[in-house]
Amino acid sequence: MAKGKKPENGVCQKNDILTLEIVDMGNEGEGVARIEGYTLFVKDAITGDVIRGKVMKARKHFGYAKLLEILKPSPCRVEPACPVARQCGGCQLQHCSYEKQLEWKEEKIANCLRRIGGQAVVTPLEAAAGNGLGDGSVSDDRKPIVMEPIMGMNQPFHYRNKAQFPVGVNGEGKLVASFYAGRTHQIVEHRDCMIQHPCNQILVDAVLEYMEACGVSAYDEAAHRGLVRHILIRVGVHTGEIMLCLVINGKSIPQERELVDKILSLDLSQIGKLRVSSICLNHNTEKTNAILGREVSVLSGRGYIEDCIGDITYRISPLSFYQVNPGQTKKLYDTALEYAGLTGNEVVWDLYCGIGTISLFLARRAKKVCGVEIVSQAVEDGIENARLNGIENVEFFAGAAEDVVPAKYHESGGTLRADVVVLDPPRKGCDEALLETVVRMEPERIVYVSCDPATLARDVKYLGENGYELRRVRGCDMFGMGYHVECVVLMSRGEK
Ligand code: SAH
């Protein structure tokens, strides 16, 4: 493959130092520069920056450069609020104004829906500028969908209700628990994370003190030895309940009473009305990148915490998915509910339902909701949550949506129907076997909640080719300072 020293791409080669104008931002928020049509990605640079960068990798069609110096800052550039923003893998966009972050997220959704989904979509900004709207600039005769304005956060810091800190040892042999540096498993030592809940540091410190005092080892990934792998903390911001869960490479921890007493005696009153209501262990003895194992044991309190979204209370177990940004979750679910257009007579299938969060939201306005979820503990939470809230018109099925829904459809002899289907899959999107069955169930409306616009667009394309039309699109920022993008879309049956 090697072709000597001449750059294959004819533009630049490794170690070149170049002046670059950042003209766009890529999938993970990294800056994009173009030289003679060749693309260079520059982490930590944003649209409008002019920088000096060093080429680190030069592939045939694109390469990567490292930001050395900002020659002219973008008007959207701001001072990061966190001193380790650049090293840490937790945030990618702290150097970008929040307003610009939202604009970029909207563009990302629109671009995916256009390029991958083949949809005529414009952002609110493009619409305001008259791009593609009634000015003859749209090449086909479709009237473009104008996205509804992205729902941003009032305060994009300290919003997360869940943290998973890897535990390790620093250069001086001291125990540390913090975040991984971007794309590595190197722990960046840092306190006072700007996006986490402020109670986390107090809990983490207490766990590390317990570990020091009782001689408890941190897990060493490379050697697959040592005990404590991660510290998982979840806060129910509306109930004040906190769960502390240690992920361990083993069955038990030494002197567990020490840990429990220490944690329960912590004074959290300076932060708010908080109390640790659950301390548990998660057992993960596998040599794996996955953080959590399947088994959980309770050291103190209950094996779950409760939280509320609107006036519905949810029980959340350590293995269950729960949205990480409670302030925004309500907005996201309200949008999904609005798009579902329920009148009280509908049969709704909520696929990828987790602990039934959206299902219960919908159930009070629908005739019946059926939820499908792969994690059995989440399904148990869902059943309990329905009971807790006195909601009786919900039924949950455990299993992969792409297995359960086609199986139910076949069992019914092809008569299974839904009025509305809600899809809220993980980043990889929906399996085609599922989408195929959803189309056969002939729902009037499909509400798709997505945490990855690229897979959303792929699935929208499939549904678009099978009788559904895109009607509404709206972003919701669940991950301020990060590059992840959440959105909700409505599709409904096209006119025949
Ligand atoms: N709607 C829920 C959960 C969304 S996250 C909420 O808003 O809280 C996606 C969920 O899909 C997770 O709970 C995950 O466990 C589940 N999941 C992942 N793959 C799945 C599959 N193939 N079938 C069904 N559920 C799946």
Residues whose N, C-alpha, C, O or C-beta is under 5 A from the ligand:
A	BS01	SAH	F321 Y322 Q323 Y352 C353 G354 T357 I358 V372 E373 I374 V375 G399 A400 A401 E402 D424 P425 P426
